[in-house]
């Protein structure tokens, strides 16, 4: 009889441990995924992805362009970020030595190069448009 009681006692003990381990596992997974989701939401509104997107768009448009073309690009999201920091609009985009640089942060910028051997000049318009003239 004592052997059965001991076996039953151990079975109850192991079932309790299994439940506790599963609860701890679930709590740790929820904490991990909530931290990942929080990180993603914080980075979505950051200026770095906006810099990267506009630098690549402009460089790829210049690469596909031919001399004499005029390209108009809506950069309202970049203008909003620059206005939030009270930056002059002329300083957020520069094209020099076959590289497009977009700067919307104090501590960094994003540069993307293009291969088309053209002279690209740009002008900011008042309605959040960027005109790029290819020569």
NUDREN-713678 format. One record per residue (C-alpha): chain; y, z, x. Coordinates in Angstrom, 2 decimals, padded with zeros to 5 digits. Each point is the difference from the previous one (the first is absolute). Example, Ala and Ser with C-alpha at 12.3 -4.5 7.8 and 13.67 -1.06 7.14 Angstrom:
// NUDREN-713678
+-------+---------+---------+---------+
! chain !   north !      up !    east !
+-------+---------+---------+---------+
!     A ! -004.50 !  007.80 !  012.30 !
!     A !  003.44 ! -000.66 !  001.37 !
+-------+---------+---------+---------+
***
This chain:
// NUDREN-713678
+-------+---------+---------+---------+
! chain !   north !      up !    east !
+-------+---------+---------+---------+
!     A !  000.00 !  000.00 !  000.00 !
!     A !  002.39 !  000.78 !  002.80 !
!     A ! -000.53 ! -003.46 !  001.46 !
!     A !  001.18 ! -001.68 ! -003.22 !
!     A !  003.05 !  002.23 ! -000.29 !
!     A !  000.98 ! -000.84 !  003.53 !
!     A ! -000.45 ! -003.71 ! -000.60 !
!     A !  002.07 !  000.20 ! -003.19 !
!     A !  002.69 !  001.96 !  001.78 !
!     A !  000.23 ! -002.59 !  002.76 !
!     A !  000.13 ! -002.84 ! -002.51 !
!     A !  002.92 !  001.60 ! -001.82 !
!     A !  001.77 !  000.61 !  003.28 !
!     A ! -000.40 ! -003.62 !  001.13 !
!     A !  001.23 ! -001.34 ! -003.35 !
!     A !  003.14 !  002.11 !  000.30 !
!     A !  000.63 ! -001.24 !  003.52 !
!     A ! -000.45 ! -003.60 ! -001.09 !
!     A !  002.56 !  000.37 ! -002.77 !
!     A !  002.49 !  001.64 !  002.36 !
!     A ! -000.46 ! -002.73 !  002.59 !
!     A !  000.60 ! -002.72 ! -002.60 !
!     A !  003.14 !  001.70 ! -001.30 !
!     A !  001.40 !  000.35 !  003.53 !
!     A ! -000.89 ! -003.65 !  000.72 !
!     A !  001.79 ! -001.20 ! -003.14 !
!     A !  003.10 !  002.11 !  000.73 !
!     A !  000.21 ! -001.31 !  003.58 !
!     A ! -000.37 ! -003.60 ! -001.20 !
!     A !  002.74 !  000.46 ! -002.60 !
!     A !  002.30 !  001.49 !  002.64 !
!     A ! -000.71 ! -002.86 !  002.41 !
!     A !  000.60 ! -002.74 ! -002.56 !
!     A !  003.16 !  001.64 ! -001.31 !
!     A !  001.40 !  000.13 !  003.55 !
!     A ! -000.81 ! -003.71 !  000.47 !
!     A !  001.65 ! -000.94 ! -003.30 !
!     A !  003.09 !  002.08 !  000.85 !
!     A !  000.25 ! -001.73 !  003.39 !
!     A ! -000.23 ! -003.44 ! -001.61 !
!     A !  002.71 !  000.77 ! -002.55 !
!     A !  002.30 !  001.30 !  002.73 !
!     A ! -000.50 ! -003.12 !  002.13 !
!     A !  000.45 ! -002.46 ! -002.88 !
!     A !  003.69 !  000.82 ! -000.34 !
!     A !  000.62 !  000.08 !  003.74 !
!     A !  002.14 ! -002.59 !  001.78 !
!     A ! -002.67 ! -001.05 !  002.53 !
!     A ! -002.08 ! -002.16 ! -002.40 !
!     A !  003.19 ! -001.61 ! -001.31 !
!     A !  001.09 ! -000.85 !  003.56 !
!     A ! -003.38 ! -001.50 !  000.77 !
!     A ! -000.13 ! -002.06 ! -003.19 !
!     A !  003.48 ! -001.53 !  000.40 !
!     A ! -000.39 ! -000.69 !  003.74 !
!     A ! -003.29 ! -001.83 ! -000.61 !
!     A !  001.34 ! -001.90 ! -003.03 !
!     A !  003.07 ! -001.22 !  001.84 !
!     A ! -001.95 ! -000.95 !  003.14 !
!     A ! -002.63 ! -001.91 ! -001.97 !
!     A !  002.68 ! -001.81 ! -002.01 !
!     A !  001.75 ! -001.04 !  003.23 !
!     A ! -003.33 ! -001.15 !  001.45 !
!     A ! -000.57 ! -002.28 ! -003.00 !
!     A !  003.59 ! -001.29 ! -000.09 !
!     A !  001.38 ! -003.28 !  001.29 !
!     A !  003.49 ! -000.61 !  001.42 !
!     A !  002.63 ! -000.37 ! -002.72 !
!     A ! -001.69 !  002.35 ! -002.49 !
!     A !  001.73 !  002.85 ! -001.79 !
!     A ! -002.24 !  002.92 ! -001.01 !
!     A !  001.17 !  002.65 ! -002.44 !
!     A ! -001.88 !  003.30 ! -000.10 !
!     A !  000.51 !  002.98 ! -002.29 !
!     A !  000.22 !  003.15 !  002.13 !
!     A !  001.17 !  002.46 ! -002.64 !
!     A ! -002.55 !  002.66 !  000.95 !
!     A !  001.20 !  000.00 !  003.62 !
!     A !  003.62 !  000.11 ! -001.14 !
!     A ! -000.74 !  003.05 ! -002.18 !
!     A ! -001.56 !  001.83 !  002.97 !
!     A !  002.99 ! -000.89 !  002.20 !
!     A !  002.47 !  001.16 ! -002.65 !
!     A ! -001.87 !  003.30 ! -000.36 !
!     A !  000.65 !  000.64 !  003.70 !
!     A !  003.57 ! -001.43 ! -000.15 !
!     A ! -000.80 ! -002.68 !  002.58 !
!     A !  001.93 ! -003.26 !  000.27 !
!     A ! -002.01 ! -002.87 ! -001.44 !
!     A !  000.67 ! -002.22 !  003.02 !
!     A ! -002.08 !  002.25 !  002.27 !
!     A ! -003.28 !  000.14 ! -001.89 !
!     A ! -001.29 ! -003.50 !  000.88 !
!     A !  000.38 ! -001.85 !  003.29 !
!     A ! -001.51 ! -003.24 !  001.30 !
!     A ! -000.01 ! -000.40 !  003.76 !
!     A ! -002.30 ! -001.69 !  002.55 !
!     A ! -002.50 ! -001.17 ! -002.64 !
!     A ! -000.36 !  003.54 ! -001.36 !
!     A !  001.01 !  001.41 ! -003.36 !
!     A !  000.91 !  003.70 !  000.09 !
!     A !  000.49 !  002.13 ! -003.10 !
!     A !  001.39 !  003.52 !  000.45 !
!     A !  000.12 !  002.38 ! -002.96 !
!     A ! -000.76 !  003.31 !  001.78 !
!     A !  001.80 !  002.15 !  002.52 !
!     A ! -003.06 !  000.38 !  002.20 !
!     A ! -001.49 ! -003.49 ! -000.01 !
!     A ! -000.04 ! -003.65 ! -000.99 !
!     A ! -002.48 ! -002.84 ! -000.48 !
!     A !  000.02 ! -003.26 !  001.94 !
!     A ! -002.04 ! -003.11 ! -000.76 !
!     A !  000.17 ! -003.21 !  001.99 !
!     A ! -000.09 ! -003.61 ! -001.15 !
!     A ! -001.07 ! -003.07 !  001.95 !
!     A !  002.10 ! -002.77 ! -001.53 !
!     A !  002.54 ! -001.16 !  002.59 !
!     A !  003.04 ! -000.11 ! -002.29 !
!     A !  003.37 !  001.68 ! -000.13 !
!     A ! -000.07 !  002.38 ! -002.97 !
!     A !  003.28 !  001.51 ! -001.17 !
!     A !  000.32 !  002.31 ! -002.95 !
!     A !  002.74 !  001.20 ! -002.30 !
!     A ! -000.09 !  002.95 ! -002.40 !
!     A !  001.24 ! -000.77 ! -003.51 !
!     A !  001.55 !  002.53 ! -002.38 !
!     A ! -002.79 ! -000.24 ! -002.58 !
!     A ! -002.71 !  001.41 !  002.35 !
!     A ! -000.98 ! -003.46 !  001.19 !
!     A ! -000.58 ! -001.15 !  003.55 !
!     A !  000.74 ! -003.63 !  000.82 !
!     A ! -001.80 ! -001.31 !  003.09 !
!     A !  001.23 ! -003.33 !  001.31 !
!     A ! -002.38 ! -001.89 !  002.28 !
!     A !  001.50 ! -002.33 !  002.60 !
+-------+---------+---------+---------+
***
